[in-house]
Amino acid sequence: VIYFGLVVAVVMSVVVHFLVPYSRTELAERRNEIDQNVAAGLLVEGAFVNPVPGITLYAREITELGELRQTLLSDSRSAPDRSDYFSERAFIVTENGGASLVLVDGVAMSTRASDGALEVTRFSNLTFDVAEPASADDRQSIDLREMPTTRLLAARQADLTRAGATKAQFHREAHERIAHSLTALFSPVMAFSILIMGSFSRLGLMPQILSAVVVVIILQVVANAGSDVAARSVAAWPMIYLAPVLTAVIAALTLWLGTRPRRVGGRIA
């Protein structure tokens, strides 16, 4: 059982220290790319879409090659002035996370609200930027669960600002990962020792099982309380290890009680 606990602890360590932060970082980056890539929102055939505030786009038809046919682009970002663009064909070009709309064979109509003047300009091709290029630091916020444990323990000010969290919260997240691994090590031993504590009963192992469930609930309450305390004070991070320590103590105590000799019918069993 101890060997099994060691295996579980190693697997848990790999998961919480490496796999979970890496996977959450990859997921956040993919979501950021989708948010920045307005082309995904532009390619809607026969519907008016708003890729960014103040811009409305309509394409009557979108070919299999991604060409937009009979396109209308309305730009009201300089309200009350407004510009409308009509073209027979259009293409979406993405580069470095930005998106540009290339209009081919069309006409641009600009309306000035001050005097009501309408300017009409014909063009053979026109490039219209509909999103700014995205950089690697565009994501202003970051989740604590994305960061590696060493980075959490360092708790640099730049990371604190990006995460919008305190140093105590950084340390809590880091120490909770370590505590999870320790709990995974001691929990199987505790469960096994509780099961072998009782003597023969017509109820079978039900009393031991219920006892184990109650103990687990109590330990989880202790873990939650320790986590809350550690989140409020940097110096309170040892409270996070209260639950693993109690698990180890209970495992040792119940294992000792379960293996010591017992008197059964006047005999030592």
N, C-alpha and C positions, 0 to 999 in steps of 0.2 A: 504493500500500500504506500509505503514511503517512496519507493522507486516510482510508482505511478504519480504520486504528488510532485516529484521532481520533474518528471516529463511534462506534466501539465503546467508547472511553473515556468519551465523553459519556453514552452509554446506560448503561454500567456505573455511572457516578456517580449518575445519576438512580435507578437500581435500589437501590444499596447505601445511599445517603444519604436517600432519601425513600420509595420504594415498599416496600422490605423492612421498615423500622421501622413504617411505617403499617399494613401488612398484618398484621404480628405483633401490633401493639397491638389492631387490630380483632378478630383471632382470639382473643386473650386476654380481651377484654371480652365477646365472645360466649360463650366458655366459662364465664366468671364468671357471666354472666346465667343460663346453663343450670344451673350449680351452685346458684345462689341460688333459682331458680324451682322450688320443690319440687312445684309443680303437675304438672310433667312426670312426676315419679315417683309422684304420687298417682293419676293417671288410669290405673289398671290394673284392668280388670274381672275380678271373680271371683278375685282373688289377694290374699294378705296382703303388704303392703308396709310398709317402715320408712322414712318420709321423713326422720326425725331419730332419733337414739338415744333409746330409751325409749318411742317411739310406734309403735303398729301400727295400720294402717288396712285395712279390708276393705269393698268395695262389691260387692254381688251383681250390679248392673247399672249401666251408664253410658249415658245416652241420647245422642242426637246433639247435643243442646244442652248437654252437659256436666253434666247433673244426675245425681247419685249416688243410686241407689235402695237402700233397706235397707242402711244403713251401720253398721259397727261401728268404734268408735275406742277403743283401749285405751292409757291413759297410765300408765306405770310409772316415770316419772322421779323420783317421790318414794318409791321403794321403801324399806321393804317395803310402804308404803301403795300402793293402786292404785285407779284410777278407770276405769270403762268407760262408754261412751256408745253408745246405740243410737238410730237415727232412721230414719224412713221415707224422708226425702229429705235431701239435702245438696248444698251448692254450694261450689265453691272460688273464693275471691276473692283476686286478687293486686293489690298496690299497692306501688310503690316497691321492687320486688324481694322484698317479704315476701309471705306467703301465709296466709290465714285460711280455716278450714273452718266454714261456716255450717250448723248442723244444724237441721232443722225437724221438729216433731212427734216427740219422742223421750223417752227416759228416761236418767237418769244414775245410776249405781250406784257408790258409793265404799266401799271396804273399808279399815278401820283394823286394822293388824296387831297393835296393842297389846292390844286387847280383842276383836278379831274382829267388831266391829260393822259392820253393812251399812246404809248410808244410800241411800235411793231417792228420786230427785227427778224429777218429770215436767216437761217444758218444751215450750213452743210453738216457740221458736227459741233457739239458743245459738251464740255465736261462739267459736271455739276457734283460738287462734294456734298455728300449727305451724312458723313460721319468723320470725325477726326481719327487719325491713326492711334491705335492703342499701344502703349508702351508696357514694359514688364512691370512697372510700378503703378499702373493705373488702378489696381485694386487697393483702395485706401485702407480697407479693413481686413483683418485676418482673424481666423478662429484659433483659439488656444489649442484645440485638438489637432491643428495642422502642424504645429511646431514640434521639432524633435525635443526630447527630454533635456538634453544639454543646453539647448537654447532657452528652454523654460527656466532652468536653474540659474542661468546667467541673468535673465530678466533685464535686458538692456532697455534704455529709455525709449529708443526708437520702436522697439517691439511693443513696449507698453502703450505707446501712443497709437500705433496701428491697431492693436487689439482692443483698445479702450478698456483695459483692465489694470488692476493694481498688481504690485509685486507679490502680495500675499496670494492672489488668485493664480499667478504664474506658478508659484511654489506649490500651491495646493494641487494643481493639475499634474505637476511633475511627480510629487510624492505619492499621489493617488495611483499612478501607473506602477510604481514600485510596490505599493501596498497590495495592489491587485495580484501581483505575482506571488507575494508572500502568502496571501490568503489562499491562493490556488495550491500552494505547497502544503499548508496545514489542514485545509478543509477535508481532503479525503481521509487523513489519519483520524481527525476528529469524528467523522461519520462512522468510520470502522470501529473505533474504540467505543462509541456510544452503543453500537449494535451488539457488541460482545459483553456489555456490562451486565445485562439481566440474566437471570436463571430461567429455567424452563417455565413456560406459561401457556395456558390454553389459548390465550390471545395471540400467540405467536410473537412476532417481532413488532407488533403494532405499538406497544408502549415505547419501545426504543425509537421507532420511526417518528412518533409524535414528539418525543423529547428532542430528537435531532431537529425537527422542523421549528420547534419553539426556540431552540438555541440559535439557529440560523437567523430567525426573525430578530432576536435580541441583538445579535452581532451586527445585523444590517442597520438597526436603529443606532447602535453605537458608532458605526462607520459614518452614517449620515450626520450625526451630531458632531463628530470630530471634523468632518469636512466643512461644516458650516463655521465652526470655530476657527479653523485654519484659514478660511477665506477672509476673515476679518482682521487677522494679525499675522505678520510675517514670522514672528517668533513662535507661533502656535502650530507650526507644521508637524511637530512630533505627535500631535493629537490624531493625525491621520493613521498612525501606526498602532493606535490603541486597539482597533478591531483585529488586525493580524496577530498582535501579541496575545490578546484574549483567546483567539482561536488556538494558538499554540499551547497556551496554558491549559485550556479545557481539553485539548487533545491529549496532552501529557497526563493530566489528572484522571481522565476517564480511561485512558489506556492502562494506567497503573491500577485503577480500581477494577477494571475488567479482567486483568490477568492475575490478580492476587488470589490466593486460595480462599475458598468459601466453604462453610460448613453446610452440608446437606444431609439431613437425617442423622445428625451426630457424627458424621464422617467429614473429613477434609476433602473437598472436591477441587 
